[in-house]
Amino acid sequence: MAMKQGISQKQQQKQIQRLAMTQTLQQSIQMLQYNVEELQEFLQQKELENPLISVEVSDQTNEFRSSSVLNSEAHDALIEQAAGSSTQSLFDYLLDQVHLTMRNTPLRRLVQFLLDYVDENGYLQISNEDVIEKTGASLVSVNDAVTLLQQLDPPGVGARDLRESLMLQTENDEGSPRMAYLVLEENFDELVNREWDKIAKSYDMLLTDVQEVFDYVRTLTPKPGAAFSSHESAYVIPDLILFEDEDGSLRLQTTKAAHPKVEFQSAYFSQLESENNQEVVEYISEKKSEYEWIAKSLNQREETILRVGKIITSVQLDYFKTKSKELKPLLLRDVANKLHLHESTISRAVNGKYIATPIGTFELKKFFSNAVSNENNELSSDAVKQRIARLIEEEDKAKPISDAKIGKILEENNIKISRRTVAKYRESLDIPSSSKRKRFE
């Protein structure tokens, strides 16, 4: 009997530990995704919930005002309210990933088509049959496109129902319970309705194992896209500052605002620990563990963003030295491969994160762009857009050049893109067509 109780206690302890590991991993991922303002709000909330945590948030305005890295123009752009700036929408977040991780193929265009049918909660609201009818694509291609969509961040996006979304999140989580995916796939209703004895008999599982699966599923989100909104953000607070030293070299570091000081209240912990109250000891032990993962996740967030920033500044060095230079091609997977991280991690590290530089303040994702075919394959799509803008700026306003003519001029300079691509780039720059640019004076 004692042996059975010991085994049961060990199973329960293992179950709790695995669940805690999963929750900690998800919270660490969430912390990386926060921008500076969201990070500070999160930590301040934790300070209210945990008496062993003290958070010191720096005054970012004073930090940047006293910093010599920013000229007056860059400083104003940093701290003044940004007219029209808003949190990135789910659609834009997904579209960025498609552009930066997939080659320009019919399959990528099919994935882009599907994005129009992803609702605000992240669910795909179109059937395979309707996709085939609207696009003429084969069923195999549609299935492949849906699979690619469902591999994007956030985990669970592109599902058609709650069960599929939870399965995708579980599949994406290496720390998920061993049977979780199978139970969700084959016994979702029984799990939800707490008919756990049926599940246990089906897979020869202990009820405690089924409970572990249920507890894990409760940590997943039923609305993977709900974190994205269109609420306006008043200020841009960067995670990184790029300094130019006296010798002309560039030096990158994180801002104090992006790394709030989190301290452990050791004296208060010792005081509570000395009371010899078992409930109090368990409580403060739990709160101490929470402090430890917050401190670890905070350091990991800072390290990841800094490592990504160093690769960006290295690749785009010419751009920072003189803004007249064009951006070089850079994909999320390029950085992911160099750092031995997943592309979704890089995407979280650059989305909503800003860098203050001597020439201005920019979102990190600005520096990612596909390569455009030319002789040396060294031009980014951003660089091609700048060339198109310069051609239009220098045109005869009485006889504006057409998209086809722009394409021909670019081809003469060994940049081969279609008229349709020229039109897409022009529209992304908010430049009207040639017929609407014509001036008569």
Residue, then its C-alpha position, 0 to 999 in steps of 0.5 A: m500500500a505504501m509503495k502504491q502511495g509513493i508511486s502515486q505521489k511521484q506521478q503527481q509530482k511529475q505531472i505538476q512539474r511538466l505542467a509548470m515547465t509548459q506554462t513557464l515556456q509559454q510565458s517566456i515566449q510571451m515575454l519575448q513577444y511583448n514590446v517595451e510598454e507591454l513588458q513593463e505593464f506585465l512586470q508591474q502586474k507581477e509585482l502586485e501579485n508577488p510580494l517577493i518581487s520589486v520592479e524598477v522601471s526607468d524613465q525612458t524619456n530622460e534616458f533618450r533625452s540624455s543620450s548623445v546617440l539621437n539627433s533632434e529629429a530622431h529624438d522627436a520621432l522617438i518620443e512624440q506621439a506617432a500619428g497613425s501608428s498602431t499595433q500590427s494587425l494579425f493579417d499584417y503579422l502573418l503577411d510579413q512572415v509569408h513574405l520573409t519565409m517563403r519563395n515567390t511561388p504559386l503556393r505562396r500566392l495561395v497562402q496569401f489568398l488564404l490570409d484574407y479568410v483568417d478572422e481576428n481570432g486566427y481561424l480560417q473561415i473558408s473551406n477547401e472546396d471554396v478555395i478550389e472554386k475561387t482559385g482553380a487550384s488543385l486539392v493537393s495545392v490547397n492542402d499544402a497551402v493550409t499546412l504552410l499557413q498553420q506553421l506560421d506564428p502564433p501557434g494555432v493560427g489557420a485552424r478551422d475549429l477549436r479542436e484543430s487549433l489546440m492540436l496545432q498548439t500542442e504539436n508546436d510545443e515540445g513540452s506538451p504531454r506525450m498523449a495530448y495530441l492524440v487525445l485531442e485528435e480522437n477524444f476531444d469531446e470526451l476530454v471536454n465533457r470530463e469522460w476521462d474513464k473512457i479515455a483512460k481505458s482507450y489508451d490504457m492510461l492512468l486517470t492522472d495522465v488524462q488529468e495532466v492532458f486536461d490541465y495542459v489543454r487549459t493552458l492553451t489559448p482558444k483564440p490564437g489571434a486575439a492578442f493582435s489589435s488595432h489600438e493606437s500606441a502613443y509612444v515608440i520606446p526602443d529596445l536597442i540603441l545604436f551608438e556611433d563612437e568617436d572613431g566612427s565605429l557603431r556600438l549596439q546595446t539594449t535600453k534600460a527601458a527594455h530591461p526593467k530591474v527586477e529584484f528579489q526581496s530576500a529579507y522578506f523571504s527569510q522573515l516569512e520562511s522563519e515562521n515555520n508555517q507549512e502553507v506560508v513556506e509552500y506559498i513563498s517557495e512558489k513565488k520565489s520560483e516565479y521570480e526566478w523564471i521571470a528573471k531568467s526569461l527577462n535576461q533571455r529576452e534581452e539576449t535574443i533581441l540583442r543578438v538579432g540586432k547585432i546581425i541586423t546592424s552587421v548586414q545593414l552597416d552601410y545603411f546606418k553609416t549613410k542613409s542614402k545607401e540601400l538595404k541589403p536582402l535579409l530574411l528571417r531564416d537567414v538570422a534564424n540559421k546564424l543564431h540556431l533559433h526557430e524562425s518564429t523566435i526571430s519573428r517575435a524578436v523583431n515584431g514591435k521592437y525598435i532600434a534608435t540610431p543616429i539617423g532615426t528610429f526604426e522597427l527591427k522588421k524594417f531591415f528584412s526584405n526579399a532579394v530581387s533578381n539582378e546580376n549580383n542578386e544583392l538588391s532587396s525589394d526595399a532598395v528596388k522600391q527606392r529606385i522606383a520612387r527616385l525614377i518617379e520623382e525625376e520624371d517629366k510631370a507632364k509626361p509621367i512614366s508608366d509602370a511598364k516603362i519603369g520596368k524597362i528602365l530597371e531591366e536595363n539596369n539588370i533588375k528584372i521585375s514584372r510590370r505587375t510587381v512595379a505596380k505593387y511596389r509603387e502602390s506600397l509607396d502610396i504613389p498614384s498611377s501615371s495617369k493620376r500623376k500627370r500635371f498640366e501646368 
